[in-house]
């Protein structure tokens, strides 16, 4: 399996990359780590006229705090994110999810933004971005814009990226002290694509705990539910089971070699309840995690 | 900006296992094919050719790379370590000996990639737990050994015991 022929472009600056994207309009693919795009090229599921390799552009690998958000550049590697004390502190949900993202080997070059741009339904990084209410920053020679993570991903491998745009970064709302987070997934082997994944965040707001639960790998994109629970509750298991069960019943799960639709629905309810309960318990405790 | 048109070939120069090498590649040429067919380094094995099996794993500028999902162009000016570069430095002799003694390889197809992963892994995590070793090995497919021998061999080398 070899890629079909393409024109190779290796820009030295973001401006050059955007100019090349504009030139090829809808027919260019941006390569960062190449862990997803490489497979698509080799199997010829995509046959772009040009591949724009952004790996030599300096400055795209930064992790920066901008107000209440953390901005990760398009070349932030998954392994570097996993080892980043800043991400460990400001984005505990992402830090909990990253060990499930691919394998030790693939995280070495694989990027956060590449996973979001690829939009695999079972991918952990876009699930976390959606649950946290983060945004995708898109750049083109026409300018920059931001799109909410939930709106950006439109289906399996389908996003709201225009043909002349590239991901200029991801914007992650920072966690606050006391927030509770949890991430759980089931896959064939650890690190394989998730059959089902659940990500939950909870935050104290006066007498209530506000939560968001997201389920990945079930439908063609992450599905979310939000609500609140009394902070003084002695247990959250029943509420979590109810909320996750309600969401799971509304879903139309995918079916494939690895899992039937019924099994995916079962996992969605079960993992969702576990993750949500853990997040609520942690947010309910003094200090949280 | 460097551009290479359809079907156009360009000379790629890189350092492979400490030696300056060069060869020609098209834009679409995979690093795995460049290593094998231009540089005649056939130790890098090509398995699934879509980034899943790990057989083609090399070290590219200090990062592990699936060479089948990396373009030869991306190796231009880079430093690469392939299985041919594993020799007498660091814990490499101990690793080779331990793999042999623990039956950590049989047909050897996956072994080239596995050993490069292990080299990188032990550099970054010199005293791994069994769980961490197993997690790292999940990035490789081996159909012969069942992995147990590899786990034992890597743990033994990490502990620095014969």
Contacts between the chains, C-beta under 8 A, distances in Angstrom:
chain1	res1	chain2	res2	distance
A	1	B	49	4.6
A	1	B	50	6.5
A	2	B	28	6.8
A	2	B	30	6.8
A	2	B	33	7.5
A	2	B	49	8.0
A	3	B	28	4.3
A	3	B	30	7.6
A	4	B	28	7.1
A	5	B	6	5.0
A	5	B	7	6.0
A	5	B	26	7.1
A	5	B	27	7.4
A	5	B	28	5.5
A	6	B	6	7.2
A	6	B	27	5.8
A	6	B	28	5.8
A	7	B	3	6.7
A	7	B	4	6.8
A	7	B	5	5.6
A	7	B	6	5.8
A	7	B	27	6.4
A	8	B	2	7.9
A	8	B	3	7.0
A	8	B	4	4.3
A	8	B	26	8.0
A	8	B	27	3.0
A	8	B	28	7.6
A	8	B	71	7.1
A	8	B	73	5.5
A	9	B	1	6.1
A	9	B	2	7.5
A	9	B	3	5.3
A	10	B	1	6.4
A	10	B	2	4.3
A	10	B	3	7.6
A	10	B	73	6.7
A	11	B	1	4.6
A	12	B	1	6.2
A	16	B	1	4.4
A	20	B	1	6.9
A	31	B	71	7.6
A	34	B	66	8.0
A	34	B	69	4.8
A	34	B	70	5.7
A	34	B	71	7.3
A	34	B	74	7.6
A	35	B	51	5.9
A	35	B	66	7.1
A	35	B	69	6.0
A	37	B	69	7.9
A	38	B	50	7.3
A	38	B	51	5.6
A	38	B	66	7.0
A	38	B	68	7.0
A	38	B	69	2.8
A	38	B	70	6.9
A	39	B	50	4.0
A	39	B	51	4.9
A	39	B	52	7.7
A	39	B	69	6.4
A	41	B	28	7.6
A	42	B	30	7.4
A	42	B	49	5.5
A	42	B	50	5.1
A	42	B	51	7.9
A	42	B	68	6.7
A	42	B	69	7.3
A	43	B	50	5.8
A	51	B	27	6.8
A	51	B	71	7.5
A	53	B	71	7.0
A	53	B	73	6.9
A	53	B	74	6.4
A	55	B	74	6.3
A	77	B	63	7.4
A	79	B	63	7.7
A	99	B	135	7.6
A	102	B	139	7.6
A	103	B	54	7.7
A	103	B	135	7.9
A	103	B	136	7.6
A	103	B	138	5.4
A	103	B	139	3.1
A	104	B	64	7.4
A	104	B	117	6.9
A	104	B	121	6.5
A	104	B	135	6.6
A	104	B	136	4.4
A	104	B	138	7.8
A	104	B	139	5.4
A	105	B	54	6.0
A	105	B	57	5.7
A	105	B	64	4.6
A	105	B	66	6.9
A	105	B	117	5.7
A	105	B	136	7.9
A	105	B	139	3.9
A	105	B	140	7.6
A	106	B	51	7.1
A	106	B	66	7.0
A	106	B	139	6.5
A	108	B	63	4.4
A	108	B	64	4.1
A	108	B	65	7.2
A	108	B	120	7.5
A	109	B	60	7.7
A	109	B	63	5.3
A	109	B	64	7.2
A	109	B	65	5.6
A	109	B	70	7.8
A	189	B	138	5.5
A	190	B	135	6.2
A	190	B	138	5.5
A	191	B	135	7.3
A	191	B	138	4.7
A	191	B	139	6.8
A	192	B	138	7.9
